[in-house]
Amino acid sequence: MSRPASDPDGLRRLAEARLRKSPKAKKPADPRSKGTPRRMLHELQVHQVELEMQNTELEEARGRTEVLLEKYTDLYDFAPVGFFTLAADSKILQVNLTGSRLVGMERSLLQGRVLAKHVAADLQPAFREFLRRVFASEDKQSCELVLLRAGQPPRPVNIEARRSSNLRECHAAVMDITDRKRAERVRQRLELLTASNAKFKQEIVHRKMVAQTLQKTKQQQARMLEQSRQQQEQLRELSHQVLNAQIPFETGGTGKKAPRRASPSAAVAG
């Protein structure tokens, strides 16, 4: 639909055209008859039509604005990300429903509170440094925090914020990263299990090699023992043969023991 209110001449033309089509309209006055009652009545009628057209346009614009506002409110409140408007000291100026659920408090109670008090104590210095960087720069800043919630488990979040044009506040988007952190922990456990499995496989291979080496050593020892036994058997056989060879020599071949010859020293003495 056109917006004649931005063009006064166009608005007057449209009003006069609508007035001419109106069955209650009087016959238009002569433009040259300025100041006459008939002319003044015509001007009043035209002005009334202009006001009616402007009022209709304003009503339509208000209707469109209300529809857009409702859509924006739904998008703002029910977005999967928490939206915060924060002051430099982390005071919460505005927050959507998702943001209030992340903190674990009603939105009406959360506005005006300091968000830093809902951050894990060990991460509060990092959060204050994060806000300092946000208000010191026009660039978007990000960090990871852990929000504490009464009676509920802590919730890890990622926060991205940028300073607004008035320099007194910043707009922050806070995303729940519980699932991502859980996936990271699962991945780390898988990596540890994979490394442990690889180490276990290496240990198995090493033990197999040691077992094979021990088996070979046992086989070598068995062969050496067998060789030693055979050598001892051969030595015993050889000793037996030597003893058998000495017996005939001592008996003189008769099987009887030969007389013992006297030594030269014994003969001289006789």
The 8 nearest C-alpha neighbors of each residue, nearest first, counted from 0:
[[1, 2, 56, 3, 59, 60, 55, 4],
 [2, 0, 3, 4, 56, 5, 6, 10],
 [1, 3, 4, 5, 0, 56, 6, 10],
 [2, 4, 10, 6, 5, 9, 1, 7],
 [5, 3, 6, 2, 10, 7, 53, 9],
 [4, 6, 3, 2, 7, 10, 9, 8],
 [7, 5, 3, 9, 4, 8, 10, 2],
 [8, 6, 10, 9, 4, 11, 5, 3],
 [9, 7, 11, 10, 6, 12, 3, 13],
 [8, 10, 12, 6, 11, 7, 3, 13],
 [9, 11, 3, 7, 13, 8, 12, 4],
 [12, 10, 14, 8, 9, 13, 15, 7],
 [11, 13, 9, 15, 14, 10, 16, 8],
 [12, 14, 16, 10, 11, 15, 17, 9],
 [13, 15, 11, 17, 16, 12, 48, 49],
 [16, 14, 18, 12, 17, 13, 45, 11],
 [17, 15, 13, 19, 14, 18, 12, 20],
 [16, 18, 14, 20, 15, 19, 13, 21],
 [19, 17, 15, 21, 20, 16, 24, 14],
 [18, 20, 16, 21, 17, 15, 24, 22],
 [21, 19, 17, 18, 22, 16, 24, 15],
 [20, 22, 18, 24, 23, 19, 17, 16],
 [23, 21, 24, 20, 19, 25, 18, 17],
 [24, 22, 21, 25, 18, 20, 19, 26],
 [23, 25, 21, 22, 18, 19, 26, 20],
 [26, 24, 27, 23, 41, 19, 28, 22],
 [25, 27, 28, 24, 19, 41, 37, 29],
 [28, 26, 25, 41, 29, 38, 19, 24],
 [29, 27, 38, 37, 30, 26, 41, 32],
 [28, 30, 31, 32, 27, 38, 33, 37],
 [31, 29, 32, 28, 33, 38, 27, 34],
 [32, 30, 29, 33, 28, 38, 34, 35],
 [33, 31, 29, 30, 35, 34, 38, 28],
 [34, 32, 35, 31, 38, 30, 39, 29],
 [33, 35, 38, 39, 32, 36, 37, 31],
 [34, 36, 38, 37, 33, 32, 39, 40],
 [37, 35, 39, 38, 40, 34, 41, 33],
 [36, 38, 40, 35, 39, 28, 41, 27],
 [39, 37, 41, 28, 35, 40, 36, 33],
 [38, 40, 36, 42, 41, 37, 43, 35],
 [41, 39, 43, 37, 38, 42, 36, 44],
 [40, 42, 38, 44, 39, 43, 45, 37],
 [43, 41, 39, 45, 44, 40, 46, 38],
 [42, 44, 46, 40, 41, 45, 47, 39],
 [43, 45, 47, 41, 42, 46, 40, 48],
 [46, 44, 42, 48, 47, 43, 14, 15],
 [45, 47, 49, 43, 44, 48, 42, 50],
 [46, 48, 44, 50, 49, 45, 43, 51],
 [49, 47, 51, 45, 50, 14, 46, 52],
 [50, 48, 46, 52, 47, 51, 14, 53],
 [49, 51, 53, 47, 48, 52, 54, 46],
 [50, 52, 48, 54, 49, 53, 55, 47],
 [53, 51, 55, 49, 54, 50, 48, 56],
 [54, 52, 56, 50, 55, 51, 57, 49],
 [53, 55, 57, 51, 56, 52, 50, 58],
 [56, 54, 52, 58, 53, 57, 51, 59],
 [55, 57, 53, 59, 54, 58, 60, 52],
 [58, 56, 60, 54, 59, 55, 61, 53],
 [57, 59, 61, 55, 56, 60, 54, 62],
 [58, 60, 62, 56, 57, 61, 63, 55],
 [61, 59, 57, 63, 62, 58, 64, 56],
 [62, 60, 64, 58, 59, 63, 57, 65],
 [63, 61, 59, 65, 60, 64, 58, 66],
 [62, 64, 60, 66, 61, 65, 67, 59],
 [65, 63, 61, 67, 62, 66, 68, 60],
 [64, 66, 68, 62, 67, 63, 69, 61],
 [67, 65, 69, 63, 68, 64, 70, 62],
 [68, 66, 70, 64, 69, 65, 71, 63],
 [69, 67, 65, 71, 70, 66, 64, 72],
 [68, 70, 72, 66, 67, 71, 65, 73],
 [69, 71, 67, 73, 68, 72, 74, 66],
 [70, 72, 68, 74, 69, 73, 75, 67],
 [73, 71, 75, 69, 74, 70, 76, 68],
 [74, 72, 70, 76, 71, 75, 77, 69],
 [73, 75, 71, 78, 72, 77, 76, 70],
 [76, 74, 72, 73, 78, 77, 71, 95],
 [75, 77, 95, 96, 73, 74, 78, 72],
 [76, 78, 74, 73, 75, 97, 79, 96],
 [77, 79, 80, 74, 75, 76, 97, 81],
 [80, 78, 77, 97, 81, 174, 76, 175],
 [81, 79, 174, 78, 173, 97, 82, 172],
 [98, 80, 82, 97, 173, 172, 95, 174],
 [83, 81, 172, 94, 95, 171, 98, 173],
 [84, 82, 94, 171, 93, 170, 85, 172],
 [83, 85, 170, 93, 92, 169, 91, 171],
 [86, 84, 91, 89, 169, 90, 168, 92],
 [85, 87, 168, 89, 90, 88, 167, 169],
 [86, 88, 89, 168, 85, 130, 167, 134],
 [87, 89, 86, 90, 113, 85, 130, 127],
 [90, 88, 86, 85, 113, 114, 87, 91],
 [91, 89, 113, 86, 85, 112, 88, 111],
 [90, 92, 85, 111, 110, 112, 93, 113],
 [93, 91, 84, 85, 110, 111, 90, 86],
 [94, 92, 84, 83, 91, 110, 95, 85],
 [93, 95, 83, 82, 98, 84, 99, 96],
 [94, 96, 76, 98, 97, 82, 81, 75],
 [97, 95, 76, 99, 98, 100, 77, 106],
 [98, 96, 81, 100, 99, 95, 101, 80],
 [81, 99, 97, 101, 95, 100, 96, 82],
 [98, 100, 96, 102, 106, 101, 97, 104],
 [101, 99, 103, 97, 102, 98, 96, 104],
 [102, 100, 98, 99, 103, 97, 81, 175],
 [101, 103, 99, 100, 104, 148, 98, 146],
 [102, 104, 100, 148, 101, 99, 149, 105],
 [105, 103, 99, 102, 109, 106, 100, 108],
 [106, 104, 108, 107, 99, 109, 103, 100],
 [105, 107, 109, 99, 108, 104, 110, 96],
 [106, 108, 105, 109, 110, 104, 111, 99],
 [109, 107, 105, 106, 110, 104, 111, 112],
 [108, 110, 106, 112, 107, 105, 104, 111],
 [111, 109, 91, 112, 92, 108, 107, 93],
 [110, 112, 91, 90, 92, 109, 113, 108],
 [111, 113, 90, 110, 109, 91, 114, 108],
 [114, 112, 90, 89, 115, 116, 91, 111],
 [113, 115, 116, 89, 117, 90, 112, 91],
 [116, 114, 118, 117, 113, 89, 123, 126],
 [117, 115, 114, 118, 113, 119, 123, 120],
 [116, 118, 147, 115, 114, 146, 119, 102],
 [119, 117, 146, 115, 116, 147, 145, 123],
 [120, 118, 122, 121, 145, 147, 146, 123],
 [121, 119, 123, 122, 118, 124, 116, 117],
 [120, 122, 119, 123, 124, 125, 118, 145],
 [123, 121, 125, 119, 120, 124, 126, 144],
 [122, 124, 126, 120, 125, 121, 118, 127],
 [125, 123, 127, 126, 122, 128, 121, 120],
 [124, 126, 128, 122, 123, 127, 129, 121],
 [127, 125, 129, 123, 128, 124, 122, 130],
 [128, 126, 124, 130, 129, 125, 123, 131],
 [127, 129, 131, 125, 126, 130, 124, 132],
 [128, 130, 126, 132, 127, 131, 125, 133],
 [131, 129, 133, 127, 132, 128, 134, 126],
 [130, 132, 128, 129, 134, 133, 135, 127],
 [131, 133, 135, 129, 130, 134, 136, 128],
 [134, 132, 130, 131, 135, 136, 161, 162],
 [135, 133, 131, 132, 136, 162, 130, 87],
 [136, 134, 132, 133, 131, 137, 162, 130],
 [137, 135, 138, 134, 133, 132, 162, 139],
 [136, 138, 162, 161, 139, 135, 133, 134],
 [139, 137, 136, 140, 161, 133, 162, 160],
 [138, 140, 161, 160, 137, 159, 141, 133],
 [141, 139, 160, 159, 133, 138, 161, 142],
 [142, 140, 159, 158, 160, 139, 143, 157],
 [141, 143, 158, 157, 144, 159, 129, 140],
 [144, 142, 157, 156, 158, 145, 141, 155],
 [145, 143, 156, 155, 157, 146, 122, 142],
 [144, 146, 155, 154, 119, 118, 156, 153],
 [145, 147, 118, 154, 117, 153, 119, 155],
 [148, 146, 153, 117, 118, 119, 145, 154],
 [149, 147, 151, 103, 102, 153, 150, 146],
 [148, 150, 151, 147, 103, 152, 104, 102],
 [149, 151, 148, 152, 147, 103, 153, 104],
 [150, 152, 148, 149, 153, 147, 103, 154],
 [151, 153, 154, 148, 150, 147, 149, 146],
 [154, 152, 147, 146, 148, 145, 151, 155],
 [153, 155, 146, 145, 156, 152, 177, 147],
 [156, 154, 145, 177, 176, 144, 146, 175],
 [157, 155, 175, 176, 174, 144, 143, 145],
 [156, 158, 143, 174, 173, 142, 144, 176],
 [157, 159, 173, 141, 142, 172, 143, 174],
 [160, 158, 141, 172, 171, 140, 173, 139],
 [161, 159, 171, 170, 140, 139, 172, 141],
 [160, 162, 139, 169, 170, 133, 138, 163],
 [161, 163, 169, 134, 133, 137, 168, 166],
 [164, 162, 169, 165, 166, 168, 161, 170],
 [163, 165, 166, 162, 167, 168, 169, 137],
 [164, 166, 167, 163, 168, 162, 169, 134],
 [167, 165, 164, 163, 168, 162, 134, 169],
 [168, 166, 165, 86, 87, 169, 163, 162],
 [169, 167, 86, 85, 163, 166, 162, 87],
 [168, 170, 162, 163, 85, 161, 84, 171],
 [169, 171, 84, 160, 161, 83, 85, 162],
 [170, 172, 160, 83, 159, 82, 84, 173],
 [173, 171, 82, 159, 81, 158, 160, 80],
 [172, 174, 158, 81, 157, 80, 82, 171],
 [175, 173, 80, 157, 156, 176, 81, 158],
 [174, 176, 156, 177, 155, 157, 173, 154],
 [177, 175, 179, 156, 178, 155, 180, 174],
 [178, 176, 180, 179, 155, 175, 181, 154],
 [179, 177, 181, 180, 176, 182, 175, 183],
 [180, 178, 182, 176, 181, 177, 183, 184],
 [179, 181, 183, 177, 182, 178, 176, 184],
 [180, 182, 178, 184, 179, 183, 177, 185],
 [181, 183, 179, 185, 180, 184, 178, 186],
 [184, 182, 180, 186, 181, 185, 187, 179],
 [185, 183, 187, 181, 186, 182, 188, 180],
 [184, 186, 182, 188, 183, 187, 189, 181],
 [185, 187, 183, 189, 184, 188, 182, 190],
 [186, 188, 190, 184, 189, 185, 183, 191],
 [189, 187, 191, 185, 190, 186, 192, 184],
 [190, 188, 192, 186, 187, 191, 193, 185],
 [189, 191, 187, 193, 188, 192, 194, 186],
 [192, 190, 188, 194, 189, 193, 195, 187],
 [193, 191, 195, 189, 194, 190, 196, 188],
 [192, 194, 196, 190, 191, 195, 189, 197],
 [193, 195, 191, 197, 196, 192, 190, 198],
 [196, 194, 192, 198, 197, 193, 199, 191],
 [195, 197, 199, 193, 198, 194, 192, 200],
 [196, 198, 200, 194, 199, 195, 193, 201],
 [197, 199, 195, 201, 196, 200, 194, 202],
 [200, 198, 196, 202, 201, 197, 195, 203],
 [199, 201, 203, 197, 202, 198, 196, 204],
 [200, 202, 198, 204, 199, 203, 205, 197],
 [203, 201, 205, 199, 200, 204, 206, 198],
 [202, 204, 200, 206, 205, 201, 207, 199],
 [205, 203, 207, 201, 202, 206, 208, 200],
 [206, 204, 202, 208, 203, 207, 201, 209],
 [207, 205, 209, 203, 208, 204, 210, 202],
 [206, 208, 210, 204, 209, 205, 211, 203],
 [207, 209, 211, 205, 206, 210, 212, 204],
 [210, 208, 206, 212, 207, 211, 213, 205],
 [211, 209, 207, 213, 212, 208, 206, 214],
 [210, 212, 214, 208, 209, 213, 207, 215],
 [213, 211, 209, 215, 214, 210, 208, 216],
 [214, 212, 216, 210, 215, 211, 217, 209],
 [215, 213, 211, 217, 216, 212, 210, 218],
 [214, 216, 218, 212, 213, 217, 219, 211],
 [217, 215, 213, 219, 214, 218, 220, 212],
 [218, 216, 220, 214, 219, 215, 213, 221],
 [217, 219, 215, 221, 216, 220, 214, 222],
 [218, 220, 216, 222, 217, 221, 223, 215],
 [219, 221, 223, 217, 218, 222, 224, 216],
 [222, 220, 218, 224, 219, 223, 217, 225],
 [223, 221, 225, 219, 220, 224, 226, 218],
 [222, 224, 226, 220, 225, 221, 227, 219],
 [225, 223, 227, 221, 226, 222, 220, 228],
 [226, 224, 228, 222, 227, 223, 221, 229],
 [225, 227, 223, 229, 224, 228, 222, 230],
 [228, 226, 224, 230, 225, 229, 223, 231],
 [229, 227, 225, 231, 230, 226, 224, 232],
 [228, 230, 232, 226, 231, 227, 225, 233],
 [229, 231, 233, 227, 232, 228, 226, 234],
 [232, 230, 234, 228, 233, 229, 227, 235],
 [233, 231, 229, 235, 230, 234, 228, 236],
 [232, 234, 230, 236, 231, 235, 237, 229],
 [235, 233, 231, 237, 232, 236, 238, 230],
 [234, 236, 238, 232, 237, 233, 239, 231],
 [237, 235, 233, 239, 234, 238, 232, 240],
 [236, 238, 234, 240, 239, 235, 233, 241],
 [239, 237, 235, 241, 240, 236, 234, 242],
 [240, 238, 236, 242, 237, 241, 235, 243],
 [239, 241, 237, 243, 238, 242, 244, 236],
 [242, 240, 238, 244, 239, 243, 237, 245],
 [241, 243, 239, 245, 244, 240, 238, 246],
 [244, 242, 240, 241, 245, 246, 239, 247],
 [243, 245, 241, 242, 246, 240, 247, 248],
 [244, 246, 242, 248, 243, 247, 241, 249],
 [245, 247, 249, 248, 243, 244, 250, 242],
 [248, 246, 252, 250, 249, 245, 251, 244],
 [247, 249, 251, 245, 246, 250, 252, 244],
 [248, 250, 246, 247, 251, 256, 257, 245],
 [251, 249, 256, 255, 257, 254, 247, 252],
 [252, 250, 248, 253, 249, 257, 247, 254],
 [251, 253, 247, 250, 254, 248, 255, 249],
 [254, 252, 255, 251, 250, 247, 256, 257],
 [253, 255, 250, 252, 256, 247, 251, 246],
 [256, 254, 250, 253, 257, 251, 252, 249],
 [255, 257, 250, 249, 258, 254, 251, 253],
 [258, 256, 250, 251, 249, 255, 259, 253],
 [259, 257, 260, 256, 250, 255, 261, 249],
 [258, 260, 257, 261, 256, 262, 249, 250],
 [259, 261, 258, 262, 257, 263, 265, 266],
 [262, 260, 265, 259, 263, 266, 264, 258],
 [261, 263, 265, 264, 260, 266, 259, 267],
 [264, 262, 266, 265, 261, 267, 268, 260],
 [263, 265, 267, 262, 266, 268, 261, 269],
 [264, 266, 268, 263, 262, 267, 261, 269],
 [267, 265, 269, 263, 268, 264, 262, 261],
 [268, 266, 269, 264, 265, 263, 262, 261],
 [267, 269, 265, 266, 264, 263, 262, 261],
 [268, 266, 267, 265, 264, 263, 261, 262]]
